[in-house]
């Protein structure tokens, strides 16, 4: 397999939400695939200023999703998510966040990380755009 094909395979797997680790022979390691299928007990939230939270999924109560059209006068047409935990309210703003809701429903979401505006332009031309988180706000109840 050529390097170009290997890079494309990893890019497609990342866009699909997969977690690929190659073994020496070029095939995905089955142990890593099985380990990644186990849901994480925590959601890791990381802001650009290095603040980090680990919120337990056992305390998760629900999620609300506002598509771009519903946000009205929001500059830039950002989508919004509101994740409610027993001790924290989490507000997430960004683009293509519908996939995040799907990942929560499939118990596959492990981490949300803010991306700097300078890197957001790099994701604009992708055919199957990945979720881009521009802002995370965490408020303790």
The first five atom37 places (N, CA, C, CB, O) and aatype in JSON, in Angstrom:
{
  "aatype": [20, 20, 20, 20, 20, 20, 20, 20, 20, 20, 20, 20, 20, 20, 20, 20, 20, 20, 20, 20, 20, 20, 20, 20, 20, 20, 20, 20, 20, 20, 20, 20, 20, 20, 20, 20, 20, 20, 20, 20, 20, 20, 20, 20, 20, 20, 20, 20, 20, 20, 20, 20, 20, 20, 20, 20, 20, 20, 20, 20, 20, 20, 20, 20, 20, 20, 20, 20, 20, 20, 20, 20, 20, 20, 20, 20, 20, 20, 20, 20, 20, 20, 20, 20, 20, 20, 20, 20, 20, 20, 20, 20, 20, 20, 20, 20, 20, 20, 20, 20, 20, 20, 20, 20, 20, 20, 20, 20, 20, 20, 20, 20, 20, 20, 20, 20, 20, 20, 20, 20, 20, 20, 20, 20, 20, 20, 20, 20, 20, 20, 20, 20, 20, 20, 20, 20, 20, 20, 20, 20, 20],
  "atom_mask": [
    [1, 1, 1, 1, 1],
    [1, 1, 1, 1, 1],
    [1, 1, 1, 1, 1],
    [1, 1, 1, 1, 1],
    [1, 1, 1, 1, 1],
    [1, 1, 1, 1, 1],
    [1, 1, 1, 1, 1],
    [1, 1, 1, 1, 1],
    [1, 1, 1, 1, 1],
    [1, 1, 1, 1, 1],
    [1, 1, 1, 1, 1],
    [1, 1, 1, 1, 1],
    [1, 1, 1, 1, 1],
    [1, 1, 1, 1, 1],
    [1, 1, 1, 1, 1],
    [1, 1, 1, 1, 1],
    [1, 1, 1, 1, 1],
    [1, 1, 1, 1, 1],
    [1, 1, 1, 1, 1],
    [1, 1, 1, 1, 1],
    [1, 1, 1, 1, 1],
    [1, 1, 1, 1, 1],
    [1, 1, 1, 1, 1],
    [1, 1, 1, 1, 1],
    [1, 1, 1, 1, 1],
    [1, 1, 1, 1, 1],
    [1, 1, 1, 1, 1],
    [1, 1, 1, 1, 1],
    [1, 1, 1, 1, 1],
    [1, 1, 1, 1, 1],
    [1, 1, 1, 1, 1],
    [1, 1, 1, 1, 1],
    [1, 1, 1, 1, 1],
    [1, 1, 1, 1, 1],
    [1, 1, 1, 1, 1],
    [1, 1, 1, 1, 1],
    [1, 1, 1, 1, 1],
    [1, 1, 1, 1, 1],
    [1, 1, 1, 1, 1],
    [1, 1, 1, 1, 1],
    [1, 1, 1, 1, 1],
    [1, 1, 1, 1, 1],
    [1, 1, 1, 1, 1],
    [1, 1, 1, 1, 1],
    [1, 1, 1, 1, 1],
    [1, 1, 1, 1, 1],
    [1, 1, 1, 1, 1],
    [1, 1, 1, 1, 1],
    [1, 1, 1, 1, 1],
    [1, 1, 1, 1, 1],
    [1, 1, 1, 1, 1],
    [1, 1, 1, 1, 1],
    [1, 1, 1, 1, 1],
    [1, 1, 1, 1, 1],
    [1, 1, 1, 1, 1],
    [1, 1, 1, 1, 1],
    [1, 1, 1, 1, 1],
    [1, 1, 1, 1, 1],
    [1, 1, 1, 1, 1],
    [1, 1, 1, 1, 1],
    [1, 1, 1, 1, 1],
    [1, 1, 1, 1, 1],
    [1, 1, 1, 1, 1],
    [1, 1, 1, 1, 1],
    [1, 1, 1, 1, 1],
    [1, 1, 1, 1, 1],
    [1, 1, 1, 1, 1],
    [1, 1, 1, 1, 1],
    [1, 1, 1, 1, 1],
    [1, 1, 1, 1, 1],
    [1, 1, 1, 1, 1],
    [1, 1, 1, 1, 1],
    [1, 1, 1, 1, 1],
    [1, 1, 1, 1, 1],
    [1, 1, 1, 1, 1],
    [1, 1, 1, 1, 1],
    [1, 1, 1, 1, 1],
    [1, 1, 1, 1, 1],
    [1, 1, 1, 1, 1],
    [1, 1, 1, 1, 1],
    [1, 1, 1, 1, 1],
    [1, 1, 1, 1, 1],
    [1, 1, 1, 1, 1],
    [1, 1, 1, 1, 1],
    [1, 1, 1, 1, 1],
    [1, 1, 1, 1, 1],
    [1, 1, 1, 1, 1],
    [1, 1, 1, 1, 1],
    [1, 1, 1, 1, 1],
    [1, 1, 1, 1, 1],
    [1, 1, 1, 1, 1],
    [1, 1, 1, 1, 1],
    [1, 1, 1, 1, 1],
    [1, 1, 1, 1, 1],
    [1, 1, 1, 1, 1],
    [1, 1, 1, 1, 1],
    [1, 1, 1, 1, 1],
    [1, 1, 1, 1, 1],
    [1, 1, 1, 1, 1],
    [1, 1, 1, 1, 1],
    [1, 1, 1, 1, 1],
    [1, 1, 1, 1, 1],
    [1, 1, 1, 1, 1],
    [1, 1, 1, 1, 1],
    [1, 1, 1, 1, 1],
    [1, 1, 1, 1, 1],
    [1, 1, 1, 1, 1],
    [1, 1, 1, 1, 1],
    [1, 1, 1, 1, 1],
    [1, 1, 1, 1, 1],
    [1, 1, 1, 1, 1],
    [1, 1, 1, 1, 1],
    [1, 1, 1, 1, 1],
    [1, 1, 1, 1, 1],
    [1, 1, 1, 1, 1],
    [1, 1, 1, 1, 1],
    [1, 1, 1, 1, 1],
    [1, 1, 1, 1, 1],
    [1, 1, 1, 1, 1],
    [1, 1, 1, 1, 1],
    [1, 1, 1, 1, 1],
    [1, 1, 1, 1, 1],
    [1, 1, 1, 1, 1],
    [1, 1, 1, 1, 1],
    [1, 1, 1, 1, 1],
    [1, 1, 1, 1, 1],
    [1, 1, 1, 1, 1],
    [1, 1, 1, 1, 1],
    [1, 1, 1, 1, 1],
    [1, 1, 1, 1, 1],
    [1, 1, 1, 1, 1],
    [1, 1, 1, 1, 1],
    [1, 1, 1, 1, 1],
    [1, 1, 1, 1, 1],
    [1, 1, 1, 1, 1],
    [1, 1, 1, 1, 1],
    [1, 1, 1, 1, 1],
    [1, 1, 1, 1, 1],
    [1, 1, 1, 1, 1],
    [1, 1, 1, 1, 1],
    [1, 1, 1, 1, 1]
  ],
  "atom_positions": [
    [[0.85, -1.17, 0.0], [0.0, 0.0, 0.0], [0.9, 1.24, 0.0], [-0.97, 0.0, 1.23], [1.86, 1.3, 0.76]],
    [[0.59, 2.18, -0.83], [1.4, 3.39, -0.92], [1.1, 4.33, 0.24], [1.15, 4.1, -2.25], [0.06, 4.23, 0.89]],
    [[2.01, 5.22, 0.49], [1.85, 6.19, 1.57], [0.61, 7.05, 1.33], [3.09, 7.07, 1.7], [-0.12, 7.36, 2.27]],
    [[0.38, 7.43, 0.08], [-0.78, 8.25, -0.26], [-2.07, 7.52, 0.08], [-0.76, 8.63, -1.75], [-2.99, 8.12, 0.65]],
    [[-2.15, 6.24, -0.26], [-3.35, 5.44, 0.06], [-3.53, 5.29, 1.56], [-3.26, 4.06, -0.6], [-4.66, 5.35, 2.06]],
    [[-2.43, 5.1, 2.28], [-2.49, 4.94, 3.73], [-2.98, 6.23, 4.4], [-1.11, 4.55, 4.29], [-3.79, 6.18, 5.32]],
    [[-2.5, 7.37, 3.93], [-2.94, 8.66, 4.47], [-4.42, 8.87, 4.19], [-2.12, 9.81, 3.89], [-5.15, 9.32, 5.07]],
    [[-4.86, 8.56, 3.0], [-6.27, 8.71, 2.65], [-7.15, 7.79, 3.49], [-6.49, 8.42, 1.16], [-8.24, 8.18, 3.9]],
    [[-6.69, 6.57, 3.74], [-7.46, 5.62, 4.57], [-7.6, 6.16, 5.99], [-6.77, 4.22, 4.58], [-8.67, 6.07, 6.58]],
    [[-6.52, 6.72, 6.54], [-6.59, 7.3, 7.88], [-7.51, 8.51, 7.9], [-5.2, 7.69, 8.37], [-8.27, 8.7, 8.85]],
    [[-7.44, 9.35, 6.86], [-8.29, 10.54, 6.79], [-9.77, 10.15, 6.75], [-7.93, 11.4, 5.55], [-10.59, 10.76, 7.43]],
    [[-10.11, 9.15, 5.96], [-11.5, 8.68, 5.87], [-11.96, 8.06, 7.18], [-11.64, 7.66, 4.74], [-13.1, 8.27, 7.6]],
    [[-11.09, 7.31, 7.83], [-11.45, 6.7, 9.11], [-11.69, 7.77, 10.16], [-10.37, 5.74, 9.57], [-12.62, 7.65, 10.96]],
    [[-10.85, 8.83, 10.17], [-11.05, 9.91, 11.12], [-12.35, 10.65, 10.86], [-9.89, 10.88, 11.07], [-13.06, 11.02, 11.8]],
    [[-12.67, 10.87, 9.58], [-13.92, 11.56, 9.24], [-15.13, 10.73, 9.63], [-13.97, 11.88, 7.73], [-16.18, 11.28, 9.97]],
    [[-15.0, 9.41, 9.58], [-16.09, 8.52, 9.97], [-16.14, 8.3, 11.47], [-15.96, 7.19, 9.26], [-17.05, 7.63, 11.97]],
    [[-15.18, 8.86, 12.19], [-15.18, 8.73, 13.64], [-14.44, 7.49, 14.12], [-16.58, 8.7, 14.15], [-14.47, 7.19, 15.31]],
    [[-13.78, 6.77, 13.23], [-13.07, 5.56, 13.6], [-11.75, 5.88, 14.28], [-12.82, 4.7, 12.39], [-11.24, 6.99, 14.19]],
    [[-11.23, 4.9, 14.94], [-9.97, 5.03, 15.63], [-9.05, 3.97, 15.06], [-10.12, 4.9, 17.18], [-9.13, 2.82, 15.48]],
    [[-8.17, 4.32, 14.11], [-7.35, 3.34, 13.41], [-5.95, 3.35, 13.96], [-7.34, 3.6, 11.91], [-5.34, 4.41, 14.11]],
    [[-5.44, 2.18, 14.24], [-4.05, 2.01, 14.59], [-3.52, 0.91, 13.71], [-3.86, 1.68, 16.11], [-4.07, -0.19, 13.68]],
    [[-2.45, 1.19, 12.97], [-1.9, 0.2, 12.05], [-0.9, -0.68, 12.76], [-1.26, 0.88, 10.85], [-0.1, -0.21, 13.58]],
    [[-0.94, -1.96, 12.43], [0.1, -2.86, 12.9], [1.2, -2.86, 11.86], [-0.46, -4.31, 13.14], [1.09, -2.18, 10.84]],
    [[2.25, -3.59, 12.1], [3.39, -3.58, 11.2], [3.07, -4.04, 9.79], [4.46, -4.43, 11.76], [3.74, -3.62, 8.85]],
    [[2.05, -4.89, 9.62], [1.74, -5.41, 8.29], [0.74, -4.55, 7.52], [1.21, -6.8, 8.4], [0.32, -4.94, 6.43]],
    [[0.34, -3.39, 8.06], [-0.55, -2.48, 7.34], [-2.02, -2.71, 7.61], [-0.3, -2.61, 5.88], [-2.85, -1.96, 7.11]],
    [[-2.36, -3.74, 8.4], [-3.76, -4.0, 8.74], [-4.06, -3.38, 10.09], [-4.06, -5.52, 8.75], [-3.17, -3.25, 10.93]],
    [[-5.32, -3.0, 10.31], [-5.7, -2.41, 11.59], [-5.56, -3.45, 12.69], [-7.15, -1.86, 11.53], [-5.96, -4.61, 12.52]],
    [[-5.01, -3.04, 13.81], [-4.82, -3.96, 14.92], [-6.16, -4.23, 15.58], [-3.82, -3.39, 15.95], [-6.83, -3.3, 16.04]],
    [[-6.56, -5.5, 15.64], [-7.89, -5.86, 16.14], [-8.03, -5.55, 17.63], [-8.17, -7.33, 15.89], [-9.12, -5.22, 18.09]],
    [[-6.92, -5.65, 18.39], [-7.01, -5.35, 19.82], [-7.4, -3.9, 20.04], [-5.69, -5.66, 20.53], [-8.22, -3.61, 20.91]],
    [[-6.81, -2.99, 19.27], [-7.13, -1.56, 19.42], [-8.56, -1.29, 19.0], [-6.16, -0.71, 18.59], [-9.24, -0.47, 19.62]],
    [[-9.03, -1.96, 17.95], [-10.4, -1.75, 17.49], [-11.38, -2.19, 18.56], [-10.66, -2.52, 16.19], [-12.37, -1.49, 18.81]],
    [[-11.13, -3.34, 19.2], [-12.02, -3.81, 20.25], [-11.98, -2.9, 21.46], [-11.66, -5.24, 20.65], [-13.01, -2.65, 22.08]],
    [[-10.8, -2.39, 21.81], [-10.67, -1.49, 22.95], [-11.39, -0.17, 22.7], [-9.2, -1.23, 23.27], [-11.97, 0.41, 23.62]],
    [[-11.37, 0.31, 21.45], [-12.03, 1.58, 21.15], [-13.54, 1.44, 21.09], [-11.51, 2.14, 19.85], [-14.26, 2.44, 21.13]],
    [[-14.05, 0.19, 20.99], [-15.49, -0.03, 20.94], [-16.12, 0.12, 22.32], [-15.79, -1.4, 20.37], [-17.34, 0.29, 22.42]],
    [[-15.32, 0.04, 23.39], [-15.82, 0.18, 24.74], [-16.09, 1.65, 25.0], [-14.82, -0.39, 25.78], [-15.2, 2.48, 24.82]],
    [[-17.31, 2.0, 25.43], [-17.61, 3.42, 25.68], [-16.75, 3.97, 26.82], [-19.1, 3.6, 26.01], [-16.47, 3.28, 27.8]],
    [[-16.36, 5.21, 26.68], [-15.58, 5.88, 27.7], [-16.49, 6.24, 28.87], [-14.89, 7.15, 27.13], [-17.64, 6.63, 28.65]],
    [[-16.02, 6.1, 30.12], [-16.86, 6.48, 31.26], [-16.97, 7.99, 31.45], [-16.32, 5.86, 32.51], [-17.83, 8.46, 32.2]],
    [[-16.1, 8.76, 30.77], [-16.07, 10.21, 30.94], [-16.11, 10.92, 29.59], [-14.83, 10.62, 31.71], [-15.69, 10.38, 28.57]],
    [[-16.62, 12.15, 29.61], [-16.49, 13.06, 28.47], [-15.42, 14.07, 28.85], [-17.87, 13.77, 28.12], [-15.54, 14.76, 29.87]],
    [[-14.38, 14.16, 28.03], [-13.29, 15.12, 28.26], [-13.6, 16.38, 27.44], [-11.89, 14.51, 27.86], [-13.82, 16.31, 26.24]],
    [[-13.6, 17.53, 28.12], [-13.83, 18.83, 27.48], [-12.54, 19.63, 27.63], [-15.06, 19.58, 28.11], [-12.04, 19.82, 28.74]],
    [[-12.02, 20.11, 26.5], [-10.75, 20.85, 26.53], [-10.92, 22.18, 25.81], [-9.61, 20.02, 25.9], [-11.32, 22.22, 24.64]],
    [[-10.61, 23.26, 26.51], [-10.67, 24.59, 25.91], [-9.3, 24.98, 25.4], [-11.19, 25.63, 26.93], [-8.29, 24.37, 25.76]],
    [[-9.27, 26.03, 24.55], [-7.99, 26.52, 24.01], [-7.05, 27.02, 25.1], [-8.23, 27.63, 23.01], [-5.83, 26.95, 24.94]],
    [[-7.6, 27.54, 26.2], [-6.77, 28.05, 27.29], [-6.29, 26.94, 28.23], [-7.54, 29.1, 28.08], [-5.81, 27.21, 29.33]],
    [[-6.44, 25.68, 27.79], [-5.95, 24.48, 28.49], [-6.81, 24.07, 29.68], [-4.55, 24.71, 28.96], [-6.45, 23.14, 30.39]],
    [[-7.94, 24.75, 29.91], [-8.84, 24.27, 30.95], [-9.44, 22.95, 30.48], [-9.96, 25.32, 31.25], [-9.75, 22.78, 29.31]],
    [[-9.59, 22.02, 31.42], [-10.06, 20.69, 31.06], [-11.04, 20.19, 32.11], [-8.86, 19.71, 30.92], [-10.85, 20.42, 33.31]],
    [[-12.08, 19.5, 31.66], [-13.05, 18.87, 32.54], [-13.23, 17.43, 32.12], [-14.4, 19.63, 32.51], [-13.2, 17.12, 30.93]],
    [[-13.41, 16.55, 33.08], [-13.81, 15.17, 32.84], [-15.17, 15.01, 33.51], [-12.74, 14.13, 33.38], [-15.26, 14.99, 34.74]],
    [[-16.2, 14.89, 32.72], [-17.55, 14.75, 33.26], [-18.03, 13.33, 33.05], [-18.52, 15.77, 32.59], [-17.96, 12.82, 31.93]],
    [[-18.51, 12.67, 34.1], [-18.92, 11.26, 33.97], [-20.22, 11.11, 33.19], [-19.07, 10.64, 35.35], [-21.2, 11.81, 33.44]],
    [[-20.21, 10.18, 32.24], [-21.42, 9.9, 31.46], [-22.54, 9.38, 32.36], [-21.13, 8.89, 30.34], [-23.71, 9.49, 32.01]],
    [[-22.2, 8.8, 33.51], [-23.22, 8.3, 34.44], [-24.08, 9.44, 34.97], [-22.56, 7.55, 35.6], [-25.21, 9.2, 35.41]],
    [[-23.57, 10.66, 34.94], [-24.31, 11.84, 35.41], [-24.94, 12.63, 34.27], [-23.4, 12.74, 36.21], [-25.49, 13.71, 34.51]],
    [[-24.87, 12.13, 33.06], [-25.42, 12.82, 31.88], [-26.95, 12.73, 31.92], [-24.87, 12.2, 30.56], [-27.51, 11.67, 32.18]],
    [[-27.61, 13.87, 31.66], [-29.06, 13.91, 31.7], [-29.7, 14.19, 30.35], [-29.5, 14.94, 32.68], [-30.85, 13.82, 30.15]],
    [[-29.0, 14.82, 29.43], [-29.59, 15.07, 28.12], [-28.8, 16.08, 27.31], [-31.0, 15.55, 28.27], [-27.88, 16.73, 27.8]],
    [[-29.2, 16.18, 26.02], [-28.54, 17.1, 25.1], [-29.6, 17.83, 24.29], [-27.55, 16.33, 24.16], [-30.62, 17.25, 23.92]],
    [[-29.35, 19.09, 24.01], [-30.2, 19.89, 23.13], [-29.37, 20.38, 21.96], [-30.85, 21.07, 23.89], [-28.21, 20.76, 22.14]],
    [[-29.96, 20.39, 20.78], [-29.24, 20.79, 19.56], [-30.01, 21.88, 18.86], [-29.02, 19.58, 18.62], [-31.21, 21.72, 18.6]],
    [[-29.34, 22.99, 18.53], [-29.92, 24.08, 17.74], [-29.16, 24.18, 16.43], [-29.88, 25.44, 18.51], [-27.99, 24.54, 16.44]],
    [[-29.81, 23.88, 15.3], [-29.12, 24.04, 14.01], [-28.91, 25.51, 13.7], [-29.91, 23.36, 12.88], [-29.44, 26.39, 14.39]],
    [[-28.14, 25.77, 12.66], [-27.8, 27.16, 12.28], [-29.04, 28.02, 12.08], [-26.98, 27.17, 11.0], [-29.06, 29.17, 12.52]],
    [[-30.07, 27.5, 11.44], [-31.26, 28.29, 11.13], [-31.97, 28.74, 12.4], [-32.22, 27.49, 10.26], [-32.58, 29.82, 12.42]],
    [[-31.91, 27.94, 13.46], [-32.63, 28.26, 14.69], [-31.92, 29.3, 15.54], [-32.85, 27.02, 15.49], [-32.53, 29.88, 16.44]],
    [[-30.63, 29.54, 15.3], [-29.88, 30.47, 16.14], [-30.13, 31.92, 15.78], [-28.42, 30.18, 16.05], [-29.64, 32.81, 16.47]],
    [[-30.88, 32.18, 14.72], [-31.31, 33.52, 14.38], [-30.18, 34.48, 14.06], [-32.09, 34.07, 15.49], [-29.51, 34.32, 13.04]],
    [[-29.97, 35.47, 14.92], [-28.99, 36.52, 14.65], [-27.56, 36.16, 15.01], [-29.37, 37.73, 15.37], [-26.7, 37.05, 15.04]],
    [[-27.28, 34.9, 15.28], [-25.91, 34.51, 15.63], [-24.98, 34.75, 14.46], [-25.86, 33.03, 16.06], [-25.2, 34.22, 13.37]],
    [[-23.94, 35.53, 14.67], [-22.99, 35.86, 13.6], [-22.24, 34.62, 13.18], [-22.01, 36.95, 14.05], [-21.73, 33.88, 14.03]],
    [[-22.15, 34.38, 11.9], [-21.4, 33.25, 11.39], [-22.2, 31.97, 11.26], [-20.24, 32.99, 12.26], [-21.68, 30.97, 10.77]],
    [[-23.46, 31.98, 11.68], [-24.31, 30.8, 11.54], [-23.83, 29.61, 12.34], [-24.4, 30.42, 10.12], [-23.86, 28.49, 11.83]],
    [[-23.42, 29.8, 13.56], [-22.95, 28.7, 14.4], [-24.12, 27.84, 14.89], [-22.17, 29.24, 15.59], [-25.22, 28.34, 15.12]],
    [[-23.86, 26.57, 15.03], [-24.81, 25.66, 15.67], [-24.49, 25.63, 17.15], [-24.74, 24.22, 15.04], [-23.4, 26.01, 17.57]],
    [[-25.45, 25.17, 17.95], [-25.24, 25.11, 19.4], [-25.7, 23.76, 19.94], [-25.98, 26.25, 20.1], [-26.67, 23.17, 19.48]],
    [[-24.95, 23.31, 20.95], [-25.33, 22.13, 21.72], [-25.4, 22.53, 23.18], [-24.32, 20.95, 21.5], [-24.62, 23.36, 23.64]],
    [[-26.33, 21.94, 23.89], [-26.37, 22.12, 25.34], [-26.4, 20.73, 25.96], [-27.61, 22.99, 25.8], [-27.37, 19.99, 25.79]],
    [[-25.35, 20.39, 26.67], [-25.25, 19.11, 27.35], [-25.5, 19.35, 28.83], [-23.86, 18.44, 27.11], [-24.88, 20.22, 29.43]],
    [[-26.39, 18.57, 29.41], [-26.75, 18.75, 30.81], [-26.27, 17.53, 31.6], [-28.29, 18.95, 30.98], [-26.63, 16.39, 31.31]],
    [[-25.45, 17.82, 32.61], [-24.99, 16.81, 33.55], [-25.57, 17.18, 34.91], [-23.42, 16.71, 33.58], [-26.07, 18.29, 35.09]],
    [[-25.5, 16.27, 35.86], [-26.07, 16.54, 37.18], [-25.43, 17.76, 37.85], [-25.92, 15.33, 38.08], [-26.11, 18.51, 38.54]],
    [[-24.12, 17.96, 37.65], [-23.43, 19.04, 38.34], [-22.94, 20.16, 37.43], [-22.28, 18.49, 39.09], [-22.42, 21.17, 37.92]],
    [[-23.1, 20.01, 36.1], [-22.59, 21.0, 35.17], [-23.53, 21.17, 33.97], [-21.18, 20.6, 34.69], [-24.18, 20.22, 33.54]],
    [[-23.58, 22.38, 33.46], [-24.21, 22.67, 32.17], [-23.09, 23.01, 31.2], [-25.27, 23.85, 32.27], [-22.22, 23.81, 31.51]],
    [[-23.13, 22.38, 30.02], [-22.09, 22.6, 29.02], [-22.74, 23.17, 27.78], [-21.33, 21.28, 28.7], [-23.7, 22.61, 27.25]],
    [[-22.22, 24.3, 27.3], [-22.69, 24.94, 26.08], [-21.57, 24.85, 25.05], [-23.11, 26.44, 26.34], [-20.43, 25.24, 25.32]],
    [[-21.89, 24.32, 23.87], [-20.9, 24.14, 22.81], [-21.39, 24.88, 21.58], [-20.67, 22.62, 22.49], [-22.56, 24.76, 21.2]],
    [[-20.51, 25.67, 20.96], [-20.83, 26.4, 19.75], [-19.85, 25.99, 18.67], [-20.79, 27.95, 19.99], [-18.66, 25.83, 18.93]],
    [[-20.36, 25.81, 17.43], [-19.47, 25.42, 16.34], [-20.24, 25.12, 15.07], [-18.65, 24.21, 16.74], [-21.35, 25.61, 14.86]],
    [[-19.64, 24.29, 14.21], [-20.22, 23.92, 12.93], [-20.28, 22.4, 12.82], [-19.41, 24.51, 11.75], [-19.45, 21.69, 13.41]],
    [[-21.27, 21.89, 12.07], [-21.43, 20.45, 11.82], [-21.55, 19.66, 13.11], [-20.25, 19.92, 11.0], [-20.96, 18.59, 13.23]],
    [[-22.31, 20.16, 14.07], [-22.43, 19.52, 15.38], [-23.49, 18.43, 15.42], [-22.75, 20.55, 16.41], [-23.65, 17.77, 16.45]],
    [[-24.22, 18.23, 14.33], [-25.2, 17.15, 14.29], [-24.56, 15.79, 14.5], [-25.94, 17.16, 12.96], [-25.16, 14.91, 15.12]],
    [[-23.35, 15.6, 14.0], [-22.63, 14.35, 14.19], [-22.26, 14.11, 15.65], [-21.38, 14.34, 13.35], [-22.14, 12.96, 16.07]],
    [[-22.09, 15.17, 16.41], [-21.78, 15.03, 17.84], [-22.99, 14.44, 18.56], [-21.38, 16.4, 18.46], [-22.83, 13.59, 19.43]],
    [[-24.19, 14.89, 18.21], [-25.41, 14.35, 18.8], [-25.52, 12.86, 18.48], [-26.66, 15.12, 18.29], [-25.88, 12.06, 19.34]],
    [[-25.22, 12.49, 17.23], [-25.25, 11.08, 16.84], [-24.24, 10.27, 17.64], [-24.97, 10.94, 15.35], [-24.54, 9.15, 18.06]],
    [[-23.05, 10.82, 17.86], [-22.02, 10.12, 18.63], [-22.44, 9.95, 20.09], [-20.69, 10.88, 18.56], [-22.13, 8.93, 20.7]],
    [[-23.14, 10.93, 20.65], [-23.65, 10.8, 22.02], [-24.67, 9.68, 22.07], [-24.27, 12.14, 22.51], [-24.66, 8.86, 22.99]],
    [[-25.56, 9.64, 21.09], [-26.57, 8.58, 21.04], [-25.98, 7.19, 20.9], [-27.52, 8.83, 19.9], [-26.55, 6.22, 21.39]],
    [[-24.84, 7.09, 20.24], [-24.17, 5.81, 20.05], [-23.16, 5.51, 21.16], [-23.47, 5.78, 18.7], [-22.42, 4.53, 21.07]],
    [[-23.11, 6.33, 22.19], [-22.15, 6.2, 23.3], [-20.71, 6.14, 22.79], [-22.46, 4.96, 24.12], [-19.9, 5.37, 23.31]],
    [[-20.4, 6.95, 21.79], [-19.08, 6.93, 21.18], [-18.29, 8.22, 21.37], [-19.21, 6.64, 19.73], [-17.15, 8.31, 20.92]],
    [[-18.88, 9.21, 22.02], [-18.18, 10.49, 22.19], [-17.26, 10.42, 23.4], [-19.19, 11.65, 22.34], [-17.69, 10.09, 24.5]],
    [[-15.98, 10.73, 23.17], [-14.99, 10.69, 24.24], [-14.48, 12.07, 24.59], [-13.85, 9.8, 23.85], [-14.12, 12.32, 25.74]],
    [[-14.43, 12.99, 23.6], [-13.77, 14.27, 23.83], [-14.34, 15.33, 22.92], [-12.27, 14.14, 23.61], [-14.69, 15.07, 21.77]],
    [[-14.44, 16.55, 23.45], [-14.73, 17.75, 22.66], [-13.61, 18.73, 22.95], [-16.14, 18.37, 23.0], [-13.26, 18.99, 24.1]],
    [[-13.04, 19.28, 21.88], [-11.89, 20.18, 22.02], [-12.13, 21.42, 21.17], [-10.56, 19.47, 21.6], [-12.49, 21.32, 19.99]],
    [[-11.92, 22.6, 21.77], [-12.02, 23.85, 21.02], [-10.92, 23.93, 19.98], [-11.97, 25.06, 21.96], [-9.78, 23.52, 20.22]],
    [[-11.27, 24.47, 18.81], [-10.31, 24.64, 17.73], [-10.16, 26.14, 17.48], [-10.75, 23.88, 16.43], [-11.14, 26.87, 17.41]],
    [[-8.92, 26.58, 17.34], [-8.64, 27.98, 17.07], [-9.21, 28.37, 15.7], [-7.12, 28.24, 17.11], [-9.28, 27.55, 14.79]],
    [[-9.62, 29.64, 15.57], [-10.17, 30.12, 14.3], [-9.19, 29.95, 13.14], [-10.56, 31.58, 14.42], [-9.61, 29.75, 12.0]],
    [[-7.9, 30.04, 13.43], [-6.92, 29.91, 12.36], [-6.91, 28.5, 11.76], [-5.53, 30.25, 12.88], [-6.5, 28.33, 10.61]],
    [[-7.35, 27.5, 12.52], [-7.41, 26.13, 12.0], [-8.78, 25.78, 11.43], [-7.05, 25.14, 13.1], [-8.91, 24.8, 10.69]],
    [[-9.8, 26.56, 11.74], [-11.14, 26.26, 11.26], [-11.24, 26.39, 9.75], [-12.15, 27.17, 11.92], [-12.01, 25.67, 9.13]],
    [[-10.48, 27.29, 9.13], [-10.51, 27.48, 7.69], [-10.02, 26.23, 6.95], [-9.68, 28.69, 7.29], [-10.42, 25.99, 5.82]],
    [[-9.15, 25.45, 7.58], [-8.61, 24.25, 6.94], [-9.68, 23.17, 6.77], [-7.44, 23.7, 7.76], [-9.53, 22.31, 5.9]],
    [[-10.73, 23.2, 7.56], [-11.78, 22.19, 7.47], [-12.9, 22.59, 6.52], [-12.35, 21.91, 8.84], [-13.81, 21.8, 6.27]],
    [[-12.85, 23.8, 5.98], [-13.95, 24.32, 5.16], [-14.11, 23.56, 3.84], [-13.72, 25.78, 4.87], [-15.24, 23.39, 3.38]],
    [[-13.03, 23.1, 3.21], [-13.12, 22.47, 1.9], [-13.28, 20.96, 1.93], [-11.94, 22.81, 1.12], [-13.24, 20.33, 0.87]],
    [[-13.46, 20.36, 3.09], [-13.56, 18.91, 3.21], [-14.95, 18.46, 2.74], [-13.29, 18.45, 4.67], [-15.95, 19.08, 3.08]],
    [[-14.98, 17.36, 1.94], [-16.25, 16.86, 1.38], [-17.22, 16.44, 2.48], [-15.98, 15.69, 0.43], [-18.39, 16.82, 2.46]],
    [[-16.75, 15.64, 3.44], [-17.58, 15.23, 4.57], [-17.04, 15.93, 5.8], [-17.59, 13.65, 4.75], [-16.2, 15.38, 6.51]],
    [[-17.5, 17.16, 6.06], [-16.9, 17.97, 7.11], [-17.09, 17.36, 8.5], [-17.48, 19.37, 7.09], [-18.17, 16.87, 8.85]],
    [[-16.03, 17.39, 9.26], [-16.06, 16.91, 10.64], [-16.6, 18.03, 11.53], [-14.65, 16.46, 11.11], [-16.55, 19.2, 11.14]],
    [[-17.1, 17.69, 12.69], [-17.54, 18.73, 13.62], [-16.38, 19.64, 14.03], [-18.17, 18.11, 14.86], [-15.26, 19.18, 14.26]],
    [[-16.67, 20.93, 14.11], [-15.68, 21.93, 14.51], [-16.24, 22.68, 15.7], [-15.32, 22.9, 13.33], [-17.29, 23.31, 15.6]],
    [[-15.56, 22.6, 16.83], [-16.0, 23.27, 18.05], [-15.23, 24.57, 18.19], [-15.79, 22.36, 19.31], [-14.01, 24.56, 18.29]],
    [[-15.94, 25.69, 18.18], [-15.28, 26.98, 18.3], [-15.32, 27.53, 19.72], [-15.91, 27.97, 17.35], [-14.5, 28.38, 20.08]],
    [[-16.26, 27.06, 20.54], [-16.35, 27.56, 21.9], [-17.01, 26.54, 22.81], [-17.12, 28.89, 21.94], [-18.03, 25.95, 22.44]],
    [[-16.44, 26.34, 24.0], [-17.02, 25.47, 25.04], [-17.13, 26.29, 26.3], [-16.15, 24.18, 25.27], [-16.16, 26.9, 26.75]],
    [[-18.32, 26.31, 26.88], [-18.55, 26.97, 28.18], [-19.09, 25.94, 29.15], [-19.53, 28.18, 28.04], [-20.08, 25.26, 28.86]],
    [[-18.46, 25.82, 30.3], [-18.87, 24.86, 31.34], [-19.24, 25.66, 32.57], [-17.74, 23.81, 31.65], [-18.45, 26.47, 33.06]],
    [[-20.46, 25.44, 33.08], [-20.94, 26.14, 34.26], [-21.35, 25.11, 35.31], [-22.13, 27.08, 33.91], [-22.19, 24.25, 35.06]],
    [[-20.74, 25.22, 36.51], [-21.12, 24.34, 37.6], [-22.46, 24.78, 38.15], [-20.04, 24.34, 38.7], [-22.72, 25.98, 38.28]],
    [[-23.3, 23.84, 38.49], [-24.64, 24.17, 39.02], [-24.56, 24.48, 40.5], [-25.62, 23.01, 38.79], [-25.58, 24.78, 41.12]]
  ]
}
